Amino acid sequence: MKALKLTILAGFLVIGSGCASGLNSQQKTELRNFESRGLSVEEKNPGAGAALGLLPGGGSFYGREYGFGAINLLLWPISILWDPVSGYNAAESINYYSTKEHVRQLRKNELDGLDEELKNGSVDLKAYALEKSKIDAKYLMD
């Protein structure tokens, strides 16, 4: 009976650990780069996601992972082993994708303005190319 309980617990931990996948190293580097340049968007607080993970399903619900939140609610208190990590990672992922969209929109707006200047003759082709490369350097990752 004890072996069965340990097997079930191990199974829950394996299943639950899949909920805690976060950003890969390249995405983390990219997000930190955007943060250092003041371009990041914090839609969710990763610390709050981790803290809410101590509540039944709280980290997953906070991170908009409602299915996992329901499962973690049912598995509480065992889920406190992984749900804080899930909440942290989910919040960080939400911030990453929000930041990517924000940066994409900022770049698009600047390029659209530059295109308009070229169209109405405010800048010549050489100045356009120079400004475009500055915009690309500002928003694109190397």
C-alpha positions as CSV (number, residue, x, y, z in Angstrom):
1,M,0.0,0.0,0.0
2,K,2.8,2.4,0.9
3,A,4.5,1.6,-2.5
4,L,1.3,2.4,-4.3
5,K,1.0,5.8,-2.5
6,L,4.6,6.6,-3.4
7,T,4.0,5.7,-7.0
8,I,0.9,7.8,-7.2
9,L,2.7,10.7,-5.6
10,A,5.7,10.4,-8.0
11,G,3.2,10.3,-10.9
12,F,1.6,13.5,-9.7
13,L,5.0,15.2,-9.4
14,V,5.9,14.2,-12.9
15,I,2.6,15.4,-14.3
16,G,2.8,18.6,-12.3
17,S,6.3,19.3,-13.2
18,G,5.1,19.7,-16.8
19,C,3.1,22.7,-15.6
20,A,6.3,24.5,-14.6
21,S,8.0,24.9,-17.9
22,G,9.2,28.5,-18.4
23,L,11.1,30.5,-20.8
24,N,14.2,29.0,-22.5
25,S,17.6,30.7,-22.0
26,Q,17.4,32.7,-25.2
27,Q,14.0,34.1,-24.3
28,K,15.2,34.9,-20.8
29,T,18.2,36.8,-22.2
30,E,16.0,38.6,-24.6
31,L,13.6,39.6,-21.8
32,R,16.4,40.8,-19.6
33,N,17.8,42.8,-22.5
34,F,14.4,44.5,-23.1
35,E,14.2,45.2,-19.3
36,S,17.6,46.8,-19.3
37,R,16.6,49.1,-22.2
38,G,13.3,50.1,-20.5
39,L,11.2,48.4,-23.2
40,S,9.7,45.6,-21.1
41,V,6.0,45.3,-20.1
42,E,5.2,43.7,-16.7
43,E,1.6,42.5,-17.1
44,K,2.0,39.9,-14.3
45,N,4.3,39.9,-11.3
46,P,6.4,36.7,-11.2
47,G,6.8,37.0,-7.4
48,A,3.1,37.3,-6.9
49,G,2.6,34.2,-9.2
50,A,5.0,32.3,-7.0
51,A,3.4,33.4,-3.8
52,L,-0.1,32.6,-5.1
53,G,1.2,29.1,-5.9
54,L,1.1,28.3,-2.2
55,L,-2.7,28.6,-2.4
56,P,-4.8,25.8,-4.0
57,G,-4.2,26.3,-7.7
58,G,-3.4,30.0,-7.2
59,G,-0.2,30.2,-9.2
60,S,-1.7,28.5,-12.2
61,F,-4.9,30.6,-12.1
62,Y,-2.8,33.8,-11.8
63,G,-0.8,32.6,-14.8
64,R,-3.9,32.0,-16.9
65,E,-3.4,28.2,-16.9
66,Y,-6.9,27.5,-15.8
67,G,-6.9,23.7,-16.5
68,F,-3.7,23.3,-14.5
69,G,-5.2,25.5,-11.8
70,A,-8.2,23.1,-11.5
71,I,-5.9,20.1,-11.3
72,N,-3.6,21.9,-8.8
73,L,-6.7,22.8,-6.8
74,L,-7.6,19.1,-6.6
75,L,-4.1,18.1,-5.7
76,W,-3.6,20.6,-3.0
77,P,-1.6,20.5,-0.7
78,I,0.8,18.4,-2.8
79,S,0.6,20.9,-5.6
80,I,2.5,23.5,-3.5
81,L,5.6,21.6,-4.5
82,W,5.3,22.8,-8.1
83,D,2.6,25.4,-8.4
84,P,4.7,28.3,-7.1
85,V,7.2,27.6,-9.9
86,S,4.4,27.3,-12.4
87,G,3.0,30.7,-11.2
88,Y,6.4,32.3,-11.5
89,N,7.1,30.9,-14.9
90,A,3.7,31.6,-16.3
91,A,3.9,35.3,-15.2
92,E,7.4,35.6,-16.7
93,S,6.1,34.0,-20.0
94,I,3.1,36.4,-20.1
95,N,5.5,39.3,-19.6
96,Y,7.8,38.0,-22.3
97,Y,5.1,37.7,-24.9
98,S,3.6,41.1,-23.9
99,T,7.0,42.7,-24.2
100,K,7.6,41.1,-27.6
101,E,4.3,42.5,-28.9
102,H,4.9,45.9,-27.4
103,V,8.4,46.1,-29.0
104,R,7.0,44.9,-32.3
105,Q,4.3,47.6,-32.2
106,L,6.8,50.4,-31.2
107,R,9.1,49.4,-34.1
108,K,6.2,49.2,-36.5
109,N,5.0,52.7,-35.5
110,E,8.5,54.2,-36.0
111,L,9.0,52.5,-39.3
112,D,5.5,53.6,-40.5
113,G,6.4,57.2,-39.5
114,L,9.7,56.9,-41.4
115,D,8.0,55.5,-44.4
116,E,5.6,58.5,-44.3
117,E,8.5,60.9,-44.2
118,L,10.1,59.2,-47.2
119,K,6.8,59.3,-49.1
120,N,6.2,63.0,-48.5
121,G,9.8,63.9,-49.2
122,S,10.9,65.0,-45.7
123,V,13.9,62.6,-45.9
124,D,15.9,61.4,-48.8
125,L,16.7,57.7,-49.4
126,K,20.1,57.9,-47.7
127,A,18.7,59.4,-44.6
128,Y,15.9,56.9,-44.7
129,A,18.3,54.0,-44.8
130,L,20.3,55.5,-41.9
131,E,17.2,56.0,-39.7
132,K,15.9,52.6,-40.5
133,S,19.1,51.0,-39.4
134,K,18.9,53.0,-36.1
135,I,15.4,51.8,-35.6
136,D,16.3,48.2,-36.2
137,A,19.3,48.5,-33.8
138,K,17.0,49.9,-31.2
139,Y,14.3,47.2,-31.3
140,L,15.8,44.0,-32.8
141,M,17.9,41.6,-30.9
142,D,21.3,40.6,-32.3
